[in-house]
Amino acid sequence: MLGRRELRYFLSVNSFVVLFITLVALIYLKGIGADSLTELFIGISFLTILANLILFLLFPENTLWPFWISLVLFDIVVAVMSIATGGIDSRITFLFALPIVFVVYFQGLKGGIVQSLIALLFLYFLTRFHYNMPGEHLSIAPSPFTKKLTYFLVYIFIFASLTGVTLYFSNLLKRQEKDFIKYRLSSEEILSIVPSGILTISPAGEIIFANKSAREILSDSELSQFLGLVLEEKATLRSELEIGGKVLGYSLKILKDGTRIVVFQDLTEVKKLENERRELERLAFLGELSANLAHEIRNPVQAINMAMELILSKKVNPDEQLLRSVMYDAERLSEVVNRFLQYAKIPELRIAEVKIADVVARAFKNVVSLYQGNYKLRNSIPPDFMIPADETKLEELFINLFRNSIEADTKEYIDTLFLKPGEQIKLIDGSIYLAKNPAVIVRDYGKGMDSDVLKRSKELFFTTKKGGTGFGLAICERIMKAHGGNLLIYSVPGKGTDVILEFKLS
């Protein structure tokens, strides 16, 4: 790319070349007795210098236009000087080749072709113009000394110009080489302090580069073992492996020429901390679960205990109402225990290919039979959409969701919407959902949930229903997690609720 600095250098060289050509032309014209043209050539020389200066100032941002305009002016000057010094036989015509060096460097091959065509056009003009100009003084042959002197001066200038241009580009390349070396040293310094190990491996399997951290993380034997495993991989990937008691997480990039770039970290301490964190979370969850379970069990047990004490103390007769109350508390206690056991056993799945549309239809039919009302399902799930899953667990999932929708006083319809990866839909709260995996949305048009209830909706034992156990959505989420998916909830009070089920095909 041509910058302001390069443009200034080119215009300066251009102006100097025109001055030199003018000097040579004046010597030639004096030798053939054409002194009447000297003032014209001096004027052309100074006008060219002035034009180059104006071009540089007139285009402060654009460098392309002044570059090509100056080139064309230079070609015109060379053509005029060639006519005055012998036409096509003049050695000044060799100067048409000088701008090509600049054009090829700054504008590439296309620019060089354009400049070559321009030069050839002027040379053709010279072949047609030679000895046909009006004025006999232009066809007067110069003396042998004058002719040899002008040729000699032109050749000197061509050699000096090529030397200068070569020196300029040589310095430019050396400066770029220094910048490259500086950049390489800077990059190596940066890579040396990066805590991750970095390896560059040749297509032949040899280590081209290994930073300091790579040598610190792995010993020579471990590095050789790691290298052997990396070379077995056939594609770019991210993975983990264990070598010498160390857990390594690594990323592999395979370039087109077969060169492999590996970045790896020692995750041993991280994995240890993660295991400790998971254990603490598990203990905290068990503590919270135990407290909630004890609370849920204590109320019906206390009610049963009080009723039994009254009966045993014979202060009341065991009438029907009292016995029904005891039975209700016993059934509630049994339901809490059963739901808890159900929640605990969810990860045990029997995987098979399942048609989701059939599971949804069957679950809705079972739920509607338990409730009075004319509820209808608008099911848009494709009949051929299948995923590997536990059909029984998925049916239980949809039964829970449909029960929640009906108990939320939904209107006549419940919708099940299907999204392919990359599709998007406007949710009930007005936000836009973009599916990254196949997704099913269960949408009801009931009373919805406010923000506080929505935040706690998936918590175990949390419920706003009279007589509810707080297991429904918690079990639904557990089922989705067991299948590698996600469960998301969006709701607006008085408008309805969207429950998004994100499935994974593998």
WOJO-V684595 format. One record per residue. N is the residue number from 1. PHI is phi in whole degrees, -180 to 180 (999 if undefined). Layout:
# WOJO-V684595
n;phi
N;PHI
N;PHI
This chain:
# WOJO-V684595
n;phi
1;999
2;-87
3;-99
4;-64
5;-65
6;-67
7;-64
8;-62
9;-63
10;-64
11;-65
12;-66
13;-63
14;-58
15;-64
16;-66
17;-63
18;-62
19;-61
20;-67
21;-61
22;-59
23;-62
24;-64
25;-64
26;-64
27;-62
28;-65
29;-62
30;-65
31;-70
32;-101
33;79
34;-104
35;-67
36;-68
37;-95
38;-64
39;-63
40;-61
41;-72
42;-65
43;-63
44;-59
45;-61
46;-70
47;-65
48;-66
49;-62
50;-64
51;-63
52;-64
53;-65
54;-65
55;-60
56;-66
57;-82
58;-76
59;-120
60;-70
61;-106
62;-89
63;-107
64;-73
65;-64
66;-61
67;-62
68;-75
69;-63
70;-64
71;-63
72;-64
73;-60
74;-63
75;-63
76;-64
77;-61
78;-61
79;-64
80;-63
81;-65
82;-67
83;-59
84;-75
85;-120
86;121
87;68
88;-67
89;-83
90;-70
91;-75
92;-66
93;-60
94;-64
95;-70
96;-62
97;-79
98;-62
99;-65
100;-60
101;-60
102;-67
103;-63
104;-63
105;-69
106;-88
107;-115
108;83
109;-64
110;-62
111;-63
112;-63
113;-65
114;-62
115;-64
116;-64
117;-64
118;-62
119;-63
120;-65
121;-63
122;-68
123;-66
124;-62
125;-59
126;-66
127;-66
128;-83
129;-95
130;-59
131;66
132;-117
133;-77
134;-67
135;108
136;-70
137;-66
138;-78
139;-99
140;-74
141;-75
142;-74
143;-72
144;-57
145;-67
146;-63
147;-63
148;-66
149;-65
150;-65
151;-60
152;-62
153;-65
154;-64
155;-64
156;-59
157;-66
158;-60
159;-64
160;-66
161;-65
162;-63
163;-63
164;-65
165;-64
166;-62
167;-63
168;-63
169;-69
170;-64
171;-64
172;-63
173;-67
174;-65
175;-64
176;-66
177;-65
178;-63
179;-63
180;-66
181;-63
182;-62
183;-65
184;-64
185;-63
186;-63
187;-65
188;-65
189;-64
190;-64
191;-64
192;-70
193;-101
194;-69
195;-69
196;-86
197;-77
198;-128
199;-126
200;-117
201;-117
202;-72
203;-58
204;-81
205;93
206;-98
207;-78
208;-83
209;-145
210;-142
211;-77
212;-62
213;-64
214;-62
215;-74
216;-78
217;-73
218;-120
219;-75
220;-61
221;-68
222;-67
223;-66
224;-65
225;-64
226;-63
227;-62
228;-63
229;-70
230;-66
231;-68
232;-77
233;-72
234;-107
235;-149
236;-63
237;-161
238;-123
239;-157
240;-132
241;-155
242;-118
243;-135
244;58
245;80
246;-107
247;-96
248;-111
249;-104
250;-140
251;-120
252;-118
253;-123
254;-106
255;-79
256;-62
257;-84
258;95
259;-66
260;-113
261;-116
262;-121
263;-119
264;-139
265;-133
266;-86
267;-101
268;-59
269;-67
270;-63
271;-64
272;-63
273;-66
274;-64
275;-64
276;-65
277;-64
278;-63
279;-66
280;-65
281;-64
282;-65
283;-66
284;-64
285;-65
286;-64
287;-64
288;-66
289;-64
290;-63
291;-64
292;-66
293;-65
294;-62
295;-65
296;-66
297;-81
298;-63
299;-61
300;-65
301;-66
302;-63
303;-63
304;-64
305;-63
306;-64
307;-63
308;-65
309;-64
310;-63
311;-67
312;-67
313;-80
314;60
315;-78
316;-136
317;-88
318;-72
319;-77
320;-63
321;-64
322;-66
323;-66
324;-65
325;-63
326;-63
327;-63
328;-62
329;-66
330;-67
331;-66
332;-64
333;-62
334;-65
335;-65
336;-61
337;-65
338;-64
339;-66
340;-65
341;-63
342;-63
343;-63
344;-73
345;-94
346;-60
347;-60
348;-80
349;-112
350;-114
351;-85
352;-156
353;-72
354;-123
355;-87
356;-64
357;-60
358;-67
359;-64
360;-64
361;-62
362;-68
363;-65
364;-66
365;-62
366;-66
367;-71
368;-61
369;-67
370;-90
371;-119
372;-89
373;147
374;-96
375;-90
376;-127
377;-108
378;-101
379;-100
380;-105
381;-75
382;-59
383;-62
384;-94
385;-77
386;-128
387;-138
388;-75
389;-160
390;-92
391;-63
392;-65
393;-67
394;-66
395;-64
396;-62
397;-59
398;-70
399;-62
400;-61
401;-68
402;-67
403;-62
404;-61
405;-64
406;-68
407;-71
408;-88
409;60
410;-66
411;-72
412;-64
413;-109
414;-125
415;-106
416;-120
417;-106
418;-120
419;-127
420;-82
421;-58
422;97
423;-82
424;-133
425;-151
426;-86
427;-82
428;-67
429;-91
430;93
431;-78
432;-103
433;-108
434;-108
435;-81
436;-92
437;-131
438;-55
439;-136
440;-120
441;-112
442;-99
443;-118
444;-116
445;-122
446;-94
447;-78
448;69
449;-134
450;-80
451;-64
452;-67
453;-67
454;-62
455;-63
456;-103
457;-61
458;-99
459;-74
460;-68
461;75
462;-88
463;-154
464;-112
465;-88
466;-70
467;83
468;-75
469;-102
470;79
471;-104
472;-56
473;-69
474;-63
475;-68
476;-60
477;-66
478;-63
479;-64
480;-65
481;-62
482;-63
483;-90
484;82
485;-108
486;-135
487;-125
488;-121
489;-129
490;-129
491;-149
492;-132
493;-57
494;78
495;-118
496;141
497;-140
498;-111
499;-110
500;-99
501;-108
502;-94
503;-99
504;-120
505;-77
506;-124
